[in-house]
Amino acid sequence: MEWDDVVSRICMLPDFSRFLLPPLFSDLRKAVEEGPVIIVNASQYSCNALISLSKEFGSFDTQHKLVKILRKLWHDIVDPVVQALGESNVHPGSRIWWCPTAEFTLLPLHAAGLYEKKRDSLLHIYISSYTPPLATLVRARQQVFRDASPQYFVAIGQGNPDGGKPLQRVASELAVVAQRLAPIVSSFTSLEDSNATVKAAVGVLQHHQWLHLACHGIPNRKHAPESSFAMRDGPLMIKDVIRSDWQNPEFAFLSACHTTVGDEKSPDESIHLAAAMQLSGFRSVIGSMWSVDDEVAQEVVSAFYGNLVDGSGRLDCTRAAMALHKAVKKLRRNNVPLEQQIVFVHIGV
């Protein structure tokens, strides 16, 4: 059995969802409730003192490395693009779409910047989205949006997958979604825990155009079509998603980890979890580039759906990029670590 397949199966076991991965802040926060913790280490490569505080999380060393990457992306790729866009009269605040290929699909181009002052990154200049092949974006834009059509929304949350580690905040996250949207949409359906099975999920997805999915995301980097979402009775596979008989799907928020991670050997040709939703017909998708902290996800979700409603009081999937952009700005004001500020990305119209 392939290494990644074995690791994915281990991650489904109780208390092993973070197997071979660093712990999340939500797991470490209790250690610093009564005061800072200073970790001092020494090796032949470097010596570091990592300070963990109760009000901020994410080690200085991790943040420093991430900023170095984002600065290099800015200098080598993004800043020249921004200069060219300015010369083409693409004004600040406009939306732009990144269509990366090869290894660039793995990089957070949307977050590139110098990070030396307040308005110091692409996030303060343009609203970024991503798109797989351009033809997918063209098809999404050609779909007719009917203002008077009913809006059917389904929220699926699986906090207790069979054989997997429980997700403590799934129920509260779905409650936030319901509070925001139930009074607005034509119909709001919620599937949770024992009701969120593979069969039930496939069945309900076929009759709803709007989706929020909160669960474990399980990427398969060796064979992307084998990636899945963890339901109560097993994995909801990408191939099952693509084969589903969707009825005019509009939007999907994938509140799960690694939903934009594809095949490591040919990343520009792979079908990751978020791309599968687009290929299935969803015009607009929110996904994640790496692990998502549960508390951060709930904060993003609350702010996001508050900005997805248009002036007429209806959901508008073309507002998703802007809604995510505003939610991310709120995270920055709340001193959320940089890697969690930029983890969510928008794909599509």
Steps between C-alpha positions, in 0.01 A plus 500: 500500500633847410647714779239777469216248503632352825544844656147601393355189663696565820366858508147358509571320830397656833764744631709466183354767268825699532727198444840620367372860506584775751237568767241771445471807718167376636688200646784708649315805629434356847873482568530879500177593678686607816803660335744487206696185423854540361639203309879505464659253260849438366631299206786500251286710265369777726405603852156652562283636776130466415262706713137385524250754630134459591385787273695400191591168353729365230873490574722788400720259305204374292371849437847620400543219248156563352564872465829424319308287249230763453761771450678295235171438322438873510838602362531229234141459380222707647644853516587506127144380430352769724708767323380377161138494619532857623637610163198327341264708718389209717415705807567397862209309648430320172468125478774296330526129420816291536536202267819333627660195342752236611649566845346848513168332584647423843597860584285769669531761227195681640691583819833616357637819649777676692322490840688805625215746553121514508431501125773254421360213296288410198206457739493881534509565126280248317242232583652172381327187374641188340383301202594158364505492115352820358225303327359415844473868588340577163235230554426629849445852366273377223259333741180699525425646843127526558417770754159355581605136529470327841822466698544160667787487750640190674751498784674167561711453812677186609675548832508130588613302194520125532849422629608864491584763760200711605482861384374694798371812324307356206162530672561860603624587151185361339295691758668822385420417136138425587462821701637705210319332211185318612294825502629595152493193275194322363591176678772418755594135563752378756664156517708430811680209666306172456292651219807611304578174321642452152164398354310780674756760391492392134121496506452843652771665289312417183208719605680806637689778325678639806727294726696541821711196592677475837698180554841336460649547153729214398727584203678225310814659359595189303164457328280808536171335386523283813480807726187516711286659770450299820135411563353299789523165320805555279655726236301707253733465200573765239387259229161473674475879508579536129252228401214654698201634309517863609212740439640845413759515783614849598734507799693271737693592816738215584581555867754218509878472486706469180210534255717662231783244523540282193738246348861577596641358172281708268336773712371698203314199363356367824146510632500611860191518718414861417565456127271196501217719623559740210516218248168382640349834404541722806571851379674615817695303763687583822780256588813480716868465414606322822379418853229724642460583867144426616459835675631691200264311268198596711609865509547508122165329438311751713657803332481347153127424487422842637643645176365245251152655491432760230292817521178312424550263794601198290818295494730591211784261420684774308547679835695205649849635422415839649335337804810288565723804449313691773503198735878467461551868581307445823733212591799728463346757733448223756870399498439157351828338381595573142478140381137489616417841354587381150395132513162547325485576128222571251462313171265595218274794412 
